[in-house]
């Protein structure tokens, strides 16, 4: 069963919460407006806002880079596990020039595995961070491979999101048991290759302990594998192997099968079962994964995204940093064209005579008019939008941001740079600034009204 990934929207929302708590609120007027238009409960609106901000600031790309770094880190750890498992097998059996001490071989193959397994069990039983060292190593490798400063909060956001839902222990347990299972499988493959291509003699030895007690220990270790079909050495073979290397082919095959059975029962089987348990618990917990809406960062968004009433005045602090405006287009539209003007003075007669099927949205002079129009466009985005601008004004950041936001709320957008009133001329430098700014926004512009396009979409 493949590992189900964490939903990107939850991860992005948590990363943005941490970023705003540390660096101050982000400019989110458009994202909040779209979140309110999407409807739903508070969590759904927070997720819509997070997706829009992540797309605007490039955090969604940083998350994809983080995932790539995390996968590469897992591959590096997996390669290390395979190499370590192969090394354990070579150390346990040697090159065949000397007899294999059965208990030393088992200690080499299972010693570190059993110690780490006991440590994981104790940490899990007493509520500690089982597998935290391996988890920190994985996170450290992922962040080093990320190389994207925009994703600095992705790692802490992931840990915080998992910890509050009780998933961290299952995720780290799955990583730990999965890597150990891979190492033990590599060791098993090398063991089989060595036993199939070399002749080994087996012996057990003791100086301080009674021979009968040692033989009973070996016999007891083989009792479990015997239930699974692995051969169990009889008492005669046990006593003979404790005194000298038994050279018969049957004895060598019995001891080799005994060693493989003990390794499979006490090594591979516990790791495989625990990895499966962690995977099942991970999937169950992931289905219940949700944001902690009692966090201060989310509580601050409640009134803006799920308002009980419309408020006037300043509702947000100034943004910690400005973002570069950009244009776009709406995915779904309603038929027809719309004309709107931005900050025109009273010298111009407005609106001009409009073709049939073209609506006039008036002149946007203040924030209230802009918000009303944007709310309307979010519900009914027009197929074509023509925005009239006075090139005698400077193309400031606020105006360009408004043009980009209007463009993202329509199917197709064009800019009409109005001619100078009678008796006046346009400043060519300022006109060039307008043209350069609109080209950077990737918005087509013209010094004449494109009525046919606005009416029918035909140039």
C-alpha positions as a LaTeX table, in Angstrom:
\begin{tabular}{lrrr}
\hline
Residue & $x$ (\AA) & $y$ (\AA) & $z$ (\AA) \\
\hline
Unk1 & 0.00 & 0.00 & 0.00 \\
Unk2 & 1.53 & 3.37 & $-0.98$ \\
Unk3 & 1.82 & 6.10 & 1.63 \\
Unk4 & $-1.05$ & 8.57 & 1.32 \\
Unk5 & 0.33 & 12.15 & 1.22 \\
Unk6 & $-0.84$ & 14.99 & 3.43 \\
Unk7 & $-3.36$ & 17.29 & 1.68 \\
Unk8 & $-1.45$ & 20.28 & 0.30 \\
Unk9 & $-4.13$ & 22.78 & 1.37 \\
Unk10 & $-3.82$ & 21.85 & 5.07 \\
Unk11 & $-0.04$ & 21.95 & 4.90 \\
Unk12 & 0.01 & 25.34 & 3.15 \\
Unk13 & $-2.49$ & 26.83 & 5.61 \\
Unk14 & $-0.36$ & 25.75 & 8.57 \\
Unk15 & 2.84 & 27.08 & 6.96 \\
Unk16 & 1.16 & 30.45 & 6.27 \\
Unk17 & $-0.09$ & 30.62 & 9.86 \\
Unk18 & 3.46 & 30.19 & 11.17 \\
Unk19 & 4.81 & 32.73 & 8.67 \\
Unk20 & 2.20 & 35.34 & 9.64 \\
Unk21 & 2.75 & 34.78 & 13.37 \\
Unk22 & 6.46 & 35.42 & 12.92 \\
Unk23 & 6.49 & 38.07 & 10.19 \\
Unk24 & 3.13 & 39.79 & 10.47 \\
Unk25 & $-0.07$ & 39.49 & 8.41 \\
Unk26 & 0.19 & 39.18 & 4.64 \\
Unk27 & $-1.71$ & 41.35 & 2.18 \\
Unk28 & $-4.72$ & 39.12 & 1.50 \\
Unk29 & $-7.61$ & 41.30 & 0.31 \\
Unk30 & $-8.13$ & 39.35 & $-2.91$ \\
Unk31 & $-7.54$ & 35.95 & $-1.31$ \\
Unk32 & $-10.00$ & 36.73 & 1.49 \\
Unk33 & $-12.61$ & 37.95 & $-0.98$ \\
Unk34 & $-12.33$ & 34.75 & $-3.03$ \\
Unk35 & $-12.50$ & 32.67 & 0.16 \\
Unk36 & $-15.73$ & 34.41 & 1.19 \\
Unk37 & $-17.16$ & 33.87 & $-2.30$ \\
Unk38 & $-16.29$ & 30.14 & $-2.13$ \\
Unk39 & $-18.55$ & 29.72 & 0.91 \\
Unk40 & $-18.48$ & 26.81 & 3.33 \\
Unk41 & $-17.29$ & 26.65 & 6.92 \\
Unk42 & $-14.30$ & 28.51 & 8.36 \\
Unk43 & $-11.78$ & 25.74 & 7.61 \\
Unk44 & $-12.82$ & 25.59 & 3.94 \\
Unk45 & $-12.44$ & 29.36 & 3.61 \\
Unk46 & $-9.04$ & 29.30 & 5.32 \\
Unk47 & $-7.90$ & 26.61 & 2.88 \\
Unk48 & $-9.11$ & 28.62 & $-0.14$ \\
Unk49 & $-7.29$ & 31.70 & 1.17 \\
Unk50 & $-4.13$ & 29.65 & 1.75 \\
Unk51 & $-4.18$ & 28.22 & $-1.77$ \\
Unk52 & $-4.53$ & 31.68 & $-3.32$ \\
Unk53 & $-1.74$ & 33.19 & $-1.21$ \\
Unk54 & 0.51 & 30.19 & $-1.89$ \\
Unk55 & $-0.01$ & 30.55 & $-5.64$ \\
Unk56 & 0.70 & 34.28 & $-5.45$ \\
Unk57 & 3.84 & 34.03 & $-3.30$ \\
Unk58 & 5.25 & 30.81 & $-4.78$ \\
Unk59 & 4.75 & 28.75 & $-1.63$ \\
Unk60 & 3.02 & 26.01 & $-3.63$ \\
Unk61 & 6.17 & 25.62 & $-5.74$ \\
Unk62 & 8.28 & 25.55 & $-2.57$ \\
Unk63 & 6.06 & 22.75 & $-1.26$ \\
Unk64 & 6.64 & 20.73 & $-4.43$ \\
Unk65 & 10.38 & 21.29 & $-4.04$ \\
Unk66 & 10.11 & 20.22 & $-0.39$ \\
Unk67 & 8.37 & 17.00 & $-1.40$ \\
Unk68 & 11.10 & 16.32 & $-3.97$ \\
Unk69 & 13.77 & 16.90 & $-1.32$ \\
Unk70 & 11.92 & 14.64 & 1.12 \\
Unk71 & 11.70 & 11.84 & $-1.44$ \\
Unk72 & 15.40 & 12.20 & $-2.24$ \\
Unk73 & 16.20 & 12.10 & 1.50 \\
Unk74 & 14.19 & 8.88 & 1.86 \\
Unk75 & 16.07 & 7.38 & $-1.11$ \\
Unk76 & 19.41 & 8.29 & 0.48 \\
Unk77 & 18.34 & 6.73 & 3.80 \\
Unk78 & 17.07 & 3.67 & 1.95 \\
Unk79 & 20.42 & 3.28 & 0.16 \\
Unk80 & 22.17 & 3.59 & 3.54 \\
Unk81 & 19.83 & 0.94 & 5.00 \\
Unk82 & 20.52 & $-1.48$ & 2.14 \\
Unk83 & 24.26 & $-1.00$ & 2.50 \\
Unk84 & 24.08 & $-1.43$ & 6.27 \\
Unk85 & 22.01 & $-4.62$ & 5.96 \\
Unk86 & 24.44 & $-6.11$ & 3.50 \\
Unk87 & 27.32 & $-5.21$ & 5.81 \\
Unk88 & 25.61 & $-6.97$ & 8.73 \\
Unk89 & 25.29 & $-10.17$ & 6.70 \\
Unk90 & 28.94 & $-10.11$ & 5.60 \\
Unk91 & 30.06 & $-9.48$ & 9.18 \\
Unk92 & 27.91 & $-12.32$ & 10.52 \\
Unk93 & 29.12 & $-15.08$ & 8.19 \\
Unk94 & 32.55 & $-13.90$ & 7.11 \\
Unk95 & 34.34 & $-15.35$ & 4.11 \\
Unk96 & 33.93 & $-19.02$ & 5.05 \\
Unk97 & 37.54 & $-19.50$ & 6.12 \\
Unk98 & 36.51 & $-19.86$ & 9.78 \\
Unk99 & 33.56 & $-21.62$ & 11.44 \\
Unk100 & 30.54 & $-19.42$ & 12.12 \\
Unk101 & 29.79 & $-18.94$ & 15.81 \\
Unk102 & 26.00 & $-19.13$ & 15.86 \\
Unk103 & 25.38 & $-16.70$ & 18.72 \\
Unk104 & 27.93 & $-14.20$ & 17.45 \\
Unk105 & 26.24 & $-14.35$ & 14.05 \\
Unk106 & 22.82 & $-13.74$ & 15.62 \\
Unk107 & 24.24 & $-10.87$ & 17.66 \\
Unk108 & 25.64 & $-9.26$ & 14.52 \\
Unk109 & 22.41 & $-9.68$ & 12.60 \\
Unk110 & 19.82 & $-8.85$ & 15.28 \\
Unk111 & 21.63 & $-7.01$ & 18.07 \\
Unk112 & 21.22 & $-3.40$ & 16.90 \\
Unk113 & 17.78 & $-4.19$ & 15.49 \\
Unk114 & 16.52 & $-5.48$ & 18.86 \\
Unk115 & 18.04 & $-2.56$ & 20.78 \\
Unk116 & 16.41 & 0.05 & 18.53 \\
Unk117 & 13.13 & $-1.89$ & 18.55 \\
Unk118 & 13.12 & $-1.90$ & 22.35 \\
Unk119 & 13.91 & 1.83 & 22.36 \\
Unk120 & 11.01 & 2.51 & 19.99 \\
Unk121 & 8.63 & 0.43 & 22.12 \\
Unk122 & 9.64 & 2.24 & 25.33 \\
Unk123 & 9.29 & 5.63 & 23.69 \\
Unk124 & 5.90 & 4.71 & 22.28 \\
Unk125 & 4.65 & 3.30 & 25.60 \\
Unk126 & 5.68 & 6.36 & 27.64 \\
Unk127 & 4.48 & 8.92 & 25.11 \\
Unk128 & 7.91 & 9.95 & 23.86 \\
Unk129 & 8.85 & 10.78 & 20.29 \\
Unk130 & 9.59 & 7.26 & 19.11 \\
Unk131 & 11.95 & 7.41 & 16.16 \\
Unk132 & 12.60 & 11.13 & 16.67 \\
Unk133 & 16.34 & 10.87 & 15.92 \\
Unk134 & 15.69 & 9.23 & 12.58 \\
Unk135 & 12.87 & 11.71 & 11.94 \\
Unk136 & 15.15 & 14.68 & 12.66 \\
Unk137 & 17.77 & 13.20 & 10.33 \\
Unk138 & 15.17 & 12.89 & 7.58 \\
Unk139 & 13.87 & 16.44 & 8.13 \\
Unk140 & 17.42 & 17.80 & 8.16 \\
Unk141 & 18.23 & 16.08 & 4.86 \\
Unk142 & 14.94 & 17.28 & 3.35 \\
Unk143 & 15.63 & 20.91 & 4.27 \\
Unk144 & 19.20 & 20.73 & 2.98 \\
Unk145 & 17.96 & 19.36 & $-0.33$ \\
Unk146 & 15.13 & 21.92 & $-0.53$ \\
Unk147 & 17.25 & 25.03 & $-1.34$ \\
Unk148 & 14.15 & 27.26 & $-1.39$ \\
Unk149 & 13.90 & 29.98 & 1.23 \\
Unk150 & 10.18 & 30.35 & 0.63 \\
Unk151 & 9.63 & 26.95 & 2.24 \\
Unk152 & 11.37 & 27.67 & 5.55 \\
Unk153 & 8.14 & 27.08 & 7.50 \\
Unk154 & 7.11 & 23.89 & 5.70 \\
Unk155 & 9.06 & 21.53 & 7.97 \\
Unk156 & 7.82 & 23.03 & 11.29 \\
Unk157 & 4.30 & 23.26 & 9.83 \\
Unk158 & 4.36 & 19.56 & 8.95 \\
Unk159 & 5.50 & 18.53 & 12.43 \\
Unk160 & 2.98 & 20.80 & 14.14 \\
Unk161 & 0.10 & 19.59 & 11.99 \\
Unk162 & 0.94 & 15.94 & 12.63 \\
Unk163 & 1.67 & 16.34 & 16.34 \\
Unk164 & $-1.68$ & 17.95 & 17.15 \\
Unk165 & $-3.51$ & 15.08 & 15.45 \\
Unk166 & $-1.34$ & 12.35 & 17.03 \\
Unk167 & 0.08 & 11.29 & 13.66 \\
Unk168 & 3.71 & 12.15 & 14.26 \\
Unk169 & 4.50 & 8.92 & 16.10 \\
Unk170 & 2.89 & 6.82 & 13.36 \\
Unk171 & 4.69 & 8.70 & 10.58 \\
Unk172 & 8.09 & 8.41 & 12.27 \\
Unk173 & 7.36 & 4.80 & 13.21 \\
Unk174 & 6.54 & 3.97 & 9.60 \\
Unk175 & 9.78 & 5.62 & 8.46 \\
Unk176 & 11.84 & 3.81 & 11.11 \\
Unk177 & 10.32 & 0.35 & 10.66 \\
Unk178 & 10.29 & 0.70 & 6.89 \\
Unk179 & 14.00 & 1.48 & 6.73 \\
Unk180 & 14.83 & $-1.31$ & 9.18 \\
Unk181 & 12.72 & $-3.75$ & 7.15 \\
Unk182 & 14.63 & $-2.72$ & 4.04 \\
Unk183 & 17.96 & $-3.25$ & 5.83 \\
Unk184 & 16.90 & $-6.69$ & 7.09 \\
Unk185 & 15.67 & $-7.72$ & 3.65 \\
Unk186 & 19.04 & $-6.70$ & 2.20 \\
Unk187 & 20.76 & $-8.73$ & 4.92 \\
Unk188 & 18.54 & $-11.73$ & 4.13 \\
Unk189 & 19.36 & $-11.50$ & 0.43 \\
Unk190 & 23.11 & $-11.43$ & 1.16 \\
Unk191 & 22.75 & $-14.32$ & 3.63 \\
Unk192 & 21.00 & $-16.43$ & 1.03 \\
Unk193 & 23.62 & $-15.56$ & $-1.58$ \\
Unk194 & 26.49 & $-16.43$ & 0.76 \\
Unk195 & 24.95 & $-19.67$ & 2.00 \\
Unk196 & 24.19 & $-20.70$ & $-1.57$ \\
Unk197 & 27.70 & $-20.06$ & $-2.92$ \\
Unk198 & 30.01 & $-20.88$ & 0.01 \\
Unk199 & 30.46 & $-23.77$ & 2.43 \\
Unk200 & 30.13 & $-22.76$ & 6.07 \\
Unk201 & 30.66 & $-24.74$ & 9.24 \\
Unk202 & 28.66 & $-23.80$ & 12.37 \\
Unk203 & 29.56 & $-24.06$ & 16.03 \\
Unk204 & 28.51 & $-22.61$ & 19.38 \\
Unk205 & 30.99 & $-22.05$ & 22.20 \\
Unk206 & 30.99 & $-21.06$ & 25.87 \\
Unk207 & 33.51 & $-20.96$ & 28.68 \\
Unk208 & 31.65 & $-19.57$ & 31.70 \\
Unk209 & 28.14 & $-20.89$ & 31.13 \\
Unk210 & 27.09 & $-24.53$ & 31.50 \\
Unk211 & 26.97 & $-26.30$ & 28.16 \\
Unk212 & 23.49 & $-27.71$ & 28.80 \\
Unk213 & 22.08 & $-24.21$ & 29.51 \\
Unk214 & 23.64 & $-22.86$ & 26.36 \\
Unk215 & 22.25 & $-25.73$ & 24.33 \\
Unk216 & 18.80 & $-25.13$ & 25.83 \\
Unk217 & 19.02 & $-21.44$ & 24.80 \\
Unk218 & 19.80 & $-22.36$ & 21.23 \\
Unk219 & 17.04 & $-24.97$ & 21.21 \\
Unk220 & 14.57 & $-22.43$ & 22.63 \\
Unk221 & 15.44 & $-19.84$ & 19.99 \\
Unk222 & 14.65 & $-22.37$ & 17.29 \\
Unk223 & 11.29 & $-23.40$ & 18.75 \\
Unk224 & 9.41 & $-20.47$ & 17.18 \\
Unk225 & 10.86 & $-20.88$ & 13.67 \\
Unk226 & 10.14 & $-24.63$ & 13.92 \\
Unk227 & 6.42 & $-23.79$ & 14.13 \\
Unk228 & 6.79 & $-21.97$ & 10.79 \\
Unk229 & 8.39 & $-24.99$ & 9.12 \\
Unk230 & 12.09 & $-24.29$ & 9.67 \\
Unk231 & 14.18 & $-27.31$ & 10.81 \\
Unk232 & 15.12 & $-27.62$ & 14.47 \\
Unk233 & 18.50 & $-29.25$ & 15.31 \\
Unk234 & 18.15 & $-32.33$ & 17.52 \\
Unk235 & 19.99 & $-32.77$ & 20.82 \\
Unk236 & 22.74 & $-34.89$ & 19.27 \\
Unk237 & 23.56 & $-32.20$ & 16.73 \\
Unk238 & 23.40 & $-29.53$ & 19.45 \\
Unk239 & 25.93 & $-31.36$ & 21.64 \\
Unk240 & 28.19 & $-32.20$ & 18.72 \\
Unk241 & 28.24 & $-28.59$ & 17.46 \\
Unk242 & 29.18 & $-27.36$ & 20.90 \\
Unk243 & 32.32 & $-29.49$ & 20.90 \\
Unk244 & 33.52 & $-29.20$ & 17.29 \\
Unk245 & 32.43 & $-28.21$ & 13.80 \\
Unk246 & 30.14 & $-30.89$ & 12.37 \\
Unk247 & 31.19 & $-31.34$ & 8.79 \\
Unk248 & 28.26 & $-33.30$ & 7.37 \\
Unk249 & 26.14 & $-31.69$ & 4.63 \\
Unk250 & 22.89 & $-32.35$ & 6.53 \\
Unk251 & 24.24 & $-30.63$ & 9.65 \\
Unk252 & 25.37 & $-27.57$ & 7.69 \\
Unk253 & 21.97 & $-27.27$ & 6.00 \\
Unk254 & 20.14 & $-27.65$ & 9.32 \\
Unk255 & 22.18 & $-24.94$ & 11.02 \\
Unk256 & 21.87 & $-22.61$ & 7.99 \\
Unk257 & 18.08 & $-23.05$ & 7.95 \\
Unk258 & 17.96 & $-22.54$ & 11.73 \\
Unk259 & 19.88 & $-19.29$ & 11.41 \\
Unk260 & 17.59 & $-18.04$ & 8.63 \\
Unk261 & 14.47 & $-19.01$ & 10.60 \\
Unk262 & 15.58 & $-17.18$ & 13.76 \\
Unk263 & 16.55 & $-14.15$ & 11.68 \\
Unk264 & 13.17 & $-14.11$ & 9.91 \\
Unk265 & 11.08 & $-14.62$ & 13.07 \\
Unk266 & 12.85 & $-12.17$ & 15.38 \\
Unk267 & 14.03 & $-9.70$ & 12.75 \\
Unk268 & 11.89 & $-9.44$ & 9.64 \\
Unk269 & 8.49 & $-10.38$ & 11.08 \\
Unk270 & 8.32 & $-7.78$ & 13.92 \\
Unk271 & 9.43 & $-4.95$ & 11.63 \\
Unk272 & 6.98 & $-5.94$ & 8.89 \\
Unk273 & 4.03 & $-6.14$ & 11.33 \\
Unk274 & 4.90 & $-2.84$ & 13.00 \\
Unk275 & 5.36 & $-1.09$ & 9.67 \\
Unk276 & 1.93 & $-2.38$ & 8.59 \\
Unk277 & 0.38 & $-1.20$ & 11.89 \\
Unk278 & 1.90 & 2.27 & 11.49 \\
Unk279 & 0.66 & 2.47 & 7.90 \\
Unk280 & $-2.91$ & 1.53 & 8.87 \\
Unk281 & $-2.95$ & 4.03 & 11.76 \\
Unk282 & $-1.46$ & 6.72 & 9.51 \\
Unk283 & $-4.21$ & 6.29 & 6.94 \\
Unk284 & $-6.94$ & 6.31 & 9.59 \\
Unk285 & $-5.56$ & 9.45 & 11.20 \\
Unk286 & $-5.04$ & 11.18 & 7.89 \\
Unk287 & $-8.75$ & 10.85 & 7.11 \\
Unk288 & $-9.47$ & 12.88 & 10.29 \\
Unk289 & $-6.73$ & 15.46 & 9.75 \\
Unk290 & $-7.96$ & 19.03 & 10.21 \\
Unk291 & $-6.74$ & 22.47 & 11.24 \\
Unk292 & $-6.75$ & 23.55 & 14.86 \\
Unk293 & $-9.06$ & 26.55 & 14.48 \\
Unk294 & $-8.41$ & 27.64 & 18.08 \\
Unk295 & $-4.89$ & 28.73 & 17.12 \\
Unk296 & $-4.55$ & 32.55 & 17.33 \\
Unk297 & $-3.52$ & 32.78 & 13.69 \\
Unk298 & $-6.78$ & 31.15 & 12.59 \\
Unk299 & $-8.97$ & 32.96 & 15.13 \\
Unk300 & $-7.76$ & 36.26 & 13.67 \\
Unk301 & $-9.16$ & 35.23 & 10.28 \\
Unk302 & $-12.61$ & 34.28 & 11.55 \\
Unk303 & $-14.20$ & 37.72 & 11.33 \\
Unk304 & $-12.73$ & 38.45 & 7.89 \\
Unk305 & $-13.56$ & 35.12 & 6.27 \\
Unk306 & $-16.78$ & 34.34 & 8.13 \\
Unk307 & $-18.05$ & 37.81 & 9.11 \\
Unk308 & $-21.14$ & 38.21 & 11.25 \\
Unk309 & $-21.66$ & 41.67 & 9.74 \\
Unk310 & $-19.93$ & 44.05 & 7.34 \\
Unk311 & $-17.46$ & 46.33 & 9.09 \\
Unk312 & $-16.20$ & 49.71 & 7.96 \\
Unk313 & $-12.74$ & 51.16 & 8.42 \\
Unk314 & $-9.36$ & 49.50 & 8.68 \\
Unk315 & $-9.59$ & 45.82 & 9.52 \\
Unk316 & $-5.98$ & 44.71 & 8.94 \\
Unk317 & $-2.53$ & 45.95 & 9.74 \\
Unk318 & $-0.22$ & 47.02 & 6.93 \\
Unk319 & 1.38 & 44.05 & 5.18 \\
Unk320 & 4.88 & 43.08 & 6.19 \\
Unk321 & 5.98 & 43.00 & 2.55 \\
Unk322 & 4.53 & 43.99 & $-0.82$ \\
Unk323 & 3.95 & 41.50 & $-3.59$ \\
Unk324 & 4.36 & 41.88 & $-7.31$ \\
Unk325 & 0.95 & 42.32 & $-9.01$ \\
Unk326 & 0.10 & 39.93 & $-11.81$ \\
Unk327 & $-2.81$ & 39.32 & $-14.17$ \\
Unk328 & $-4.68$ & 36.19 & $-15.18$ \\
Unk329 & $-8.18$ & 35.14 & $-16.17$ \\
Unk330 & $-11.25$ & 33.44 & $-14.71$ \\
Unk331 & $-11.81$ & 29.76 & $-15.44$ \\
Unk332 & $-15.59$ & 30.09 & $-15.89$ \\
Unk333 & $-17.44$ & 33.14 & $-17.24$ \\
Unk334 & $-20.87$ & 34.45 & $-18.14$ \\
Unk335 & $-21.61$ & 35.69 & $-21.69$ \\
Unk336 & $-21.23$ & 39.35 & $-22.58$ \\
Unk337 & $-18.81$ & 42.26 & $-22.23$ \\
Unk338 & $-18.28$ & 44.82 & $-19.48$ \\
Unk339 & $-16.74$ & 48.32 & $-19.58$ \\
Unk340 & $-15.26$ & 49.89 & $-16.45$ \\
Unk341 & $-13.18$ & 53.03 & $-15.94$ \\
Unk342 & $-10.54$ & 53.59 & $-13.27$ \\
Unk343 & $-10.12$ & 57.00 & $-11.58$ \\
Unk344 & $-11.38$ & 59.36 & $-14.29$ \\
Unk345 & $-11.77$ & 63.07 & $-13.59$ \\
Unk346 & $-14.92$ & 65.05 & $-14.29$ \\
Unk347 & $-13.62$ & 66.53 & $-17.56$ \\
Unk348 & $-14.59$ & 63.45 & $-19.56$ \\
Unk349 & $-18.11$ & 62.61 & $-20.62$ \\
Unk350 & $-18.72$ & 59.10 & $-19.38$ \\
Unk351 & $-19.88$ & 56.55 & $-20.34$ \\
Unk352 & $-19.49$ & 56.63 & $-24.12$ \\
Unk353 & $-22.12$ & 55.16 & $-26.41$ \\
Unk354 & $-21.97$ & 51.39 & $-25.93$ \\
Unk355 & $-22.82$ & 48.60 & $-28.38$ \\
Unk356 & $-25.68$ & 46.27 & $-27.67$ \\
Unk357 & $-24.84$ & 43.53 & $-25.18$ \\
Unk358 & $-22.13$ & 45.59 & $-23.42$ \\
Unk359 & $-22.74$ & 46.70 & $-19.85$ \\
Unk360 & $-21.24$ & 49.72 & $-18.10$ \\
Unk361 & $-19.83$ & 49.21 & $-14.61$ \\
Unk362 & $-19.17$ & 52.92 & $-14.02$ \\
Unk363 & $-16.06$ & 54.60 & $-12.68$ \\
Unk364 & $-14.04$ & 53.16 & $-9.80$ \\
Unk365 & $-12.96$ & 56.05 & $-7.62$ \\
Unk366 & $-12.76$ & 54.62 & $-4.08$ \\
Unk367 & $-12.27$ & 51.39 & $-2.21$ \\
Unk368 & $-15.96$ & 50.76 & $-1.60$ \\
Unk369 & $-16.74$ & 50.87 & $-5.33$ \\
Unk370 & $-13.84$ & 48.53 & $-6.06$ \\
Unk371 & $-14.96$ & 46.01 & $-3.45$ \\
Unk372 & $-18.55$ & 46.02 & $-4.70$ \\
Unk373 & $-17.47$ & 45.44 & $-8.30$ \\
Unk374 & $-15.01$ & 42.69 & $-7.35$ \\
Unk375 & $-17.64$ & 40.93 & $-5.27$ \\
Unk376 & $-20.00$ & 41.12 & $-8.25$ \\
Unk377 & $-17.35$ & 39.79 & $-10.63$ \\
Unk378 & $-16.50$ & 36.92 & $-8.31$ \\
Unk379 & $-20.13$ & 35.77 & $-8.62$ \\
Unk380 & $-20.60$ & 36.57 & $-12.34$ \\
Unk381 & $-17.24$ & 36.91 & $-14.15$ \\
Unk382 & $-17.75$ & 38.44 & $-17.63$ \\
Unk383 & $-16.36$ & 36.81 & $-20.73$ \\
Unk384 & $-14.70$ & 40.11 & $-21.84$ \\
Unk385 & $-13.66$ & 43.12 & $-19.80$ \\
Unk386 & $-12.45$ & 46.47 & $-21.14$ \\
Unk387 & $-10.79$ & 48.74 & $-18.57$ \\
Unk388 & $-10.43$ & 52.43 & $-19.42$ \\
Unk389 & $-7.43$ & 54.18 & $-17.81$ \\
Unk390 & $-6.28$ & 57.79 & $-17.93$ \\
Unk391 & $-2.57$ & 57.72 & $-18.93$ \\
Unk392 & $-2.11$ & 61.21 & $-17.52$ \\
Unk393 & $-2.03$ & 59.59 & $-14.07$ \\
Unk394 & 0.98 & 57.60 & $-12.87$ \\
Unk395 & 0.71 & 53.78 & $-13.06$ \\
Unk396 & 1.21 & 53.30 & $-9.32$ \\
Unk397 & 1.36 & 49.91 & $-7.61$ \\
Unk398 & $-2.17$ & 50.16 & $-6.26$ \\
Unk399 & $-3.67$ & 50.82 & $-9.70$ \\
Unk400 & $-1.67$ & 47.99 & $-11.30$ \\
Unk401 & $-2.73$ & 45.61 & $-8.53$ \\
Unk402 & $-6.37$ & 46.58 & $-9.16$ \\
Unk403 & $-5.98$ & 45.95 & $-12.91$ \\
Unk404 & $-4.49$ & 42.52 & $-12.21$ \\
Unk405 & $-7.28$ & 41.67 & $-9.79$ \\
Unk406 & $-9.96$ & 42.78 & $-12.24$ \\
Unk407 & $-8.29$ & 40.74 & $-15.00$ \\
Unk408 & $-8.29$ & 37.61 & $-12.85$ \\
Unk409 & $-12.06$ & 38.01 & $-12.41$ \\
Unk410 & $-12.83$ & 38.01 & $-16.17$ \\
Unk411 & $-12.35$ & 35.62 & $-19.07$ \\
Unk412 & $-10.31$ & 38.07 & $-21.19$ \\
Unk413 & $-9.21$ & 41.62 & $-20.41$ \\
Unk414 & $-7.92$ & 44.56 & $-22.43$ \\
Unk415 & $-6.82$ & 48.03 & $-21.37$ \\
Unk416 & $-8.02$ & 51.20 & $-23.11$ \\
Unk417 & $-5.50$ & 54.02 & $-22.66$ \\
Unk418 & $-7.73$ & 57.03 & $-23.16$ \\
Unk419 & $-6.59$ & 59.90 & $-25.42$ \\
Unk420 & $-5.91$ & 63.30 & $-23.93$ \\
Unk421 & $-8.85$ & 65.73 & $-23.69$ \\
Unk422 & $-9.24$ & 68.34 & $-26.38$ \\
Unk423 & $-6.45$ & 70.91 & $-26.23$ \\
Unk424 & $-4.07$ & 68.70 & $-24.19$ \\
Unk425 & $-1.29$ & 66.25 & $-25.06$ \\
Unk426 & $-0.09$ & 63.17 & $-23.26$ \\
Unk427 & 3.28 & 63.00 & $-21.53$ \\
Unk428 & 5.17 & 60.49 & $-23.67$ \\
Unk429 & 7.40 & 59.36 & $-20.81$ \\
Unk430 & 4.40 & 58.64 & $-18.59$ \\
Unk431 & 2.64 & 56.92 & $-21.49$ \\
Unk432 & 5.73 & 54.76 & $-21.94$ \\
Unk433 & 5.61 & 53.90 & $-18.22$ \\
Unk434 & 2.01 & 52.76 & $-18.66$ \\
Unk435 & 2.85 & 50.64 & $-21.67$ \\
Unk436 & 5.84 & 49.02 & $-19.93$ \\
Unk437 & 3.81 & 48.29 & $-16.79$ \\
Unk438 & 0.96 & 46.73 & $-18.79$ \\
Unk439 & 3.40 & 44.64 & $-20.81$ \\
Unk440 & 4.89 & 43.36 & $-17.55$ \\
Unk441 & 1.38 & 42.49 & $-16.37$ \\
Unk442 & 0.84 & 40.76 & $-19.75$ \\
Unk443 & $-2.32$ & 42.77 & $-20.35$ \\
Unk444 & $-3.01$ & 43.84 & $-23.99$ \\
Unk445 & $-3.60$ & 47.58 & $-24.39$ \\
Unk446 & $-4.77$ & 49.95 & $-27.11$ \\
Unk447 & $-5.38$ & 53.67 & $-27.50$ \\
Unk448 & $-8.79$ & 53.03 & $-29.08$ \\
Unk449 & $-11.88$ & 51.30 & $-27.75$ \\
Unk450 & $-12.19$ & 47.77 & $-29.16$ \\
Unk451 & $-15.99$ & 47.76 & $-29.29$ \\
Unk452 & $-16.37$ & 44.83 & $-31.69$ \\
Unk453 & $-14.19$ & 42.62 & $-29.50$ \\
Unk454 & $-16.06$ & 43.72 & $-26.39$ \\
Unk455 & $-19.42$ & 43.03 & $-27.97$ \\
Unk456 & $-18.79$ & 39.69 & $-29.66$ \\
Unk457 & $-15.15$ & 38.68 & $-29.06$ \\
Unk458 & $-14.35$ & 39.30 & $-32.73$ \\
Unk459 & $-11.35$ & 41.52 & $-33.55$ \\
\hline
\end{tabular}
